[in-house]
């Protein structure tokens, strides 16, 4: 569904992403993970065309992405950012349907889509009239996911969507997102810094460091056959405090 070949991106003298090639399998969830500044969010922004590559090519559904077709391609992608990115002056419902209204959907079609999305994300319909400041963090992220899915895109891109949530809400949303990914069968690219979340949600994990891919595979692949000592160090650093305490004498 998505393919990048020799794609790189710099910001001044800093190489955010060194020349990188990667295929994102159709209908699968690929998780980009790595330490801060490794290039994972830059890669996501390149995929959706928020920033252009300095070199290389990006293909969507077999066709190159270029300025002439970028608006059409973006309508086939849903995008979720860490804090939700909701418009504070719009209600939850109006945030969800902003693109549907822009494209001229009729009221009946909009109402049916909102109802389906509320059921899919388990968002309470009686909260649709509330503004983002009146919603909990978990509810705001559910609205953000609904907005990303509103046009029924082929691809869903999520940039650390659960990073700002407390652990219990995060766990609930992780389960709901996995169910959504499985039920819809869309191509998903998700950025996270949490290996447990990557293993729970992803079919494939792509570990990056300093703008390069270190290893691509399942968590089992990374554990059993690390491509670099950094892979093992990164996984070991993800142990929870309780796990660490359990190893103490």
N, C-alpha and C positions, 0 to 999 in steps of 0.2 A: 504493500500500500504506500509506503514511504521509503525512499532510498536517498542517501547522501553519498557523494563520491568526491573525495579530495577537498571537502569543505573546511575552510578556516575562517577565523575572525580575530582581528586585533582591535585594541582600543589604545591608540597612541603607540607606545613602545611595548605594551603588554599584550601577549598572545593569550587571549581568552580560550581559543580553540585552535589547536594545531591541525594540519591537514588530516581529516578524518573521513573514513568511509564506513557506512553502517546501513543495514537493511532492517526495516521494521516490518515484521510479518503481519499479514492481513488477519484480522480477527484475534490477534494476540495482545497481551499486555506486556510492554517492555518498560522496565524501570531503570532510570538513570540515577546512579548513586555515586557519592564520593564526597570528599571534604569540601568545605567552603572554598569557592574560587577555582574549582576544578574544571568548569566549563559546562556543567549540566544544564543550568538555566539558559545560558547562551545558546546551547544546541536547541533547546525547546523554542526559543524565540526565532531562531533561524528557520525552523520547520514551519512556523506559522507566518513567516514573512514580516515580523516586526522589525527585524534588522536584516540587511542583505549580507551575504557572504563576501569575503574579500576574494576568495577563489573557490573553485569547485562548482558542483551542480547539485540541485535538489530536485527529485522527481516525486510526483504525487500521482498514484494510480497509473503509473507508466509514462506520464507526460512531464516534461520539464516545467518547473515553476518559474515564471518570469513576470515582469510588471504587467504584461497584457492580460494574464489570466489570474493574477493574484486575488482580485476581489471575488471571483467565482470560486477559487480554491478555498478561500477563507470561510465561505458559507458552508463548506463541507467539512469544516473543522470546528470543534467546540473547545474553548479555552477557559481554564480555571486557574486563578492565581491564589497565592497563599492567604491573603486577607479577604478573599472573595471579590474585591473590586466592584462592589455594588454601588449604584448611584444613590447617594443618601437622601435625595429629594424625591425618589420614586418609591412606591410601595413594593412589597415583595412581588406581587403579581405583575406590576408594571416593569420591574427589573427583568422578570422572566421573559416577557413578551416584547421587549423593546425591538428586537430584530424582526419578529413576526409582523409587528405593526408597520415597521419601516418597509417591509416587503409587500404590504397590502393584504395580509390575510384577513378574511372576514371574521366577524365576531364568533360565529358558531365554531369555526375551525380553531380559533384561539382558545375558546372555552374548553373544547374537547382535549386540546393538547395540554392545557394547564391541569385539567383533571387527571389525565394519564400520568403526567410528570409528578404530581403530588403523590399519587399511589405508588409510583416507582421509587421515589426518594423518601417516602414516609414523612412527608411534610404536611402538617395540619392545615387543612383548607381554611379554617377560621383565622389563621395567621396571615393569609395572603394580603390583607389590607394594611398590615403593619409596615412601618418603615424599618430600614436596617438597624437603626439605633434601638429599636424596640424588640429586636430579636436576639436570641442567644447566639453565641459563637457557632455552635453546631447548626442552628437553623439558618444562619447566614450562609454557611458553606453549602447547605442543601439547596438554598435558593441559587447560589452560584452554579452548582451542578445542573440544576434545572434549566438555568439560562443557557448554559453551554450545550445542553441537549435539545433545546427548544426546536431547532430546525432539523432535528434528526440527522446529525452529521455522520459522516463515515468514520471520522477520526476524532478522538477525544484527547486533548493535551492538558495535563494537570501539573502545575508548578508548586510543589510542596503544599498541597491543599489542606493538610491537616496539621501543619507544623505549629500553629498558634493555639491549638486546642488543648484542654487539660486531658490527662490520660484516659479517663473513663469515657468522655465524649469521643475522643479520638478512636478508642477501641470500637465503639458502636459504629462510627462512621466507616472505619476500615471494613467491618463486616458488611455494611450496607453497600459500600463501593464495590466490593468483590462480587456481591450478588448482582449488582447492576451490570458490571463488566461481563459476567457470565451470561446473564439473561439477554443482553443486547448483542453480544458477539461483535462489538466494534473493535477497531484498531485503537489501542490505548498506549500513550506514552506518558509516563508519570515520573516526576522528579521528587526524590526524597533524600534525606540524609540518614534515614533509619533503616538498618539492614533487616530488622524484624519485619517492618512494614513492606520492604521490598520483597522479602521471601513470601509474605502472606498474600500480596496482591499480584506479583509478577509471574509471568510465564518465563521471561528472560530477564536477567539482571546484567546491566552494563556498568561496570565500575570504572570511573574516570579519575585521573590524577594529573594535575598541571596541564590541562587541555588535551590530554591523550587518553584513549581507551586502554586500560590495563588488562581487562579480561571481560569476556562476554559469555554467559551461560547461566545455568541454574545455580541455586545456592549450593547444591551438592557438588557441582563442578568446581565452584570456587573453594569449597572446603577440602575436597579430595585431591584436586590437582591445581593448586594456585599457580598462576602464571608468573608471579613475582612475589617476593617476600612481603611487599606492601599489602597484597591481598589478605594474607594471614593477619598482619598487624591491624588492618582496618576492621576485619571481622572480630578479632579479639577485643578491640577497643569498644565494640558495641555491646559487650556484656553489661547487664543491668547491675545496679548496686546490690540487689538481693542475691543475684547469682554469685557475685564476688564475695559477699558475706558468707554464703553457703560453703565456699571453698576454704574459709578461714578455720584454723584449728580451734 
